[in-house]
Amino acid sequence: MLAATRREKIVELVSARRSISSDELAEALGVSVETVRRDLKTLDETRQLQRVRGGAIHAEVRTSNKEPSFTDRTVLAADEKNSIGQLATQLLPGANTVFVDIGTTAIAVARAMLGSFAGTVITPSMWVAEVLSAASDIDVFMPGGKVRAGDMSISGSTARDFLRDVNPDVAFLGTGGIEIAAGLTDFELQEVDIKRTVLQNSRRSYALADSSKFMTRAPFKVCDLSELSGIITDPALPADTLDAFTASGVEVLTRL
């Protein structure tokens, strides 16, 4: 298959699926993952799609001020999110009550907790609750409130009021973006309110941020980096970015 034909097929697949992994493209086209990565780089440069860690998403996401859809995010940086999940569980010895936020990285944390944590989990994510409901040694509590489709998250004043009376030993907070100056930021104002409430009541709070979230900024601020116990990310974080965040005084965890 000629390169031009192969790239046309890639654009068709991304347009149809909206998001797809490099492995899936390689299998569909009968080529190596390295070939797919080179094609994605070319197509990204010509703005026919958006190349992301682990695959590609539809080009329209590039110019959006909103967070990519839950479906799109499920294929983005999947390996990195699994790494974050495994690392997060290393912070749980001694913890009895844990808050797990919404989002695809939070789901990876929940999966990693199966068999490695016993206790109480509070979450506004129906996806996280579904994962953890398989564990007989984990009690799962959810707030009431408005359900947001896609993420299947619960927010609003009812959820916030419930979480005001919760005191987690450890909180894992999702993020839309993270910068040294802007701190932790997110896309949904109601979810920011939830995160701030949990942050105030938690003994330790960690941001979950794969390396693609660094040096990016979402519309609404959650907190300064100094309010966090640390940031959990993946080993793909560039060394200069790691050094800059560490120099700012925040602990950045990248490896088990």
C-alpha positions, 0 to 999 in steps of 0.5 A: 500500500502506498504511503498516500493511500495508507494515510487516507485510510488512517484519516478515514478510520480516525474520522469514523471512530473519532479516536483510535490507538496506534496498535489498532491502526497497525493491525487494520493496515497490516503495517508496523506501529512505527510506520503508523507513528510516522504517518500520524506525525505527518497527518498531524503536521498537515492538521488532518488529525490530532496525534496524541500519546498512544494514537490519534483523535479527530482533528476537530478536537484540536480547536475545541475549548472543551475537554475531549469526550470520554470515548476519545480519552479512553484511548489516549495515553492508555499505557501511561494511565495504567502506570499511574494507577499502579503507582497510586496504589503504592501510596495507600498503605495505612489508608482506610478511606480514599477518594477517587475522582472521575476520568479515565485515569481515575478508572485506571487507579480503581482497577489497580486498587482491586486486590491491593486495597481494602477499605472505603472508597468515596467517588463521584464516578459511576465508572469507578464505582462499577469497577470497585463494586467487584471487590468484596473488601472495598466499601464504595460510597457515592454522593447524590447529585446531577449525572453528567453523561459520558464521564458518568460523574456526579456533581452539584450542590448535593454532591458537594455538601455530602463531600464536606462531611467526608475526610479521606486519608488519601485523595486522587484528583483528576485534572484537565491540565497542570502548569507551574503558574496556573496550578491544577486546572479543569474544564467543568466548573461544577467538578472544580467545586467538588475537587476543592471540597475534597482537597480541603478535607483530605490528609494527602491529595495527589493529582493524577496527570499523564505526561501530556497534561503538563504545561497545559491549562484548562479554563478553571483553576482548582488549586495551586501546586503547593496545596497538593501532596504531589503529582502522580504521572508517568515515566514519559514526562520530559526531564526538563519538565520534571526538573521545573516542577520539582524546583517549584517545590512539588513532589512529582512521582513517575516510577514505582 
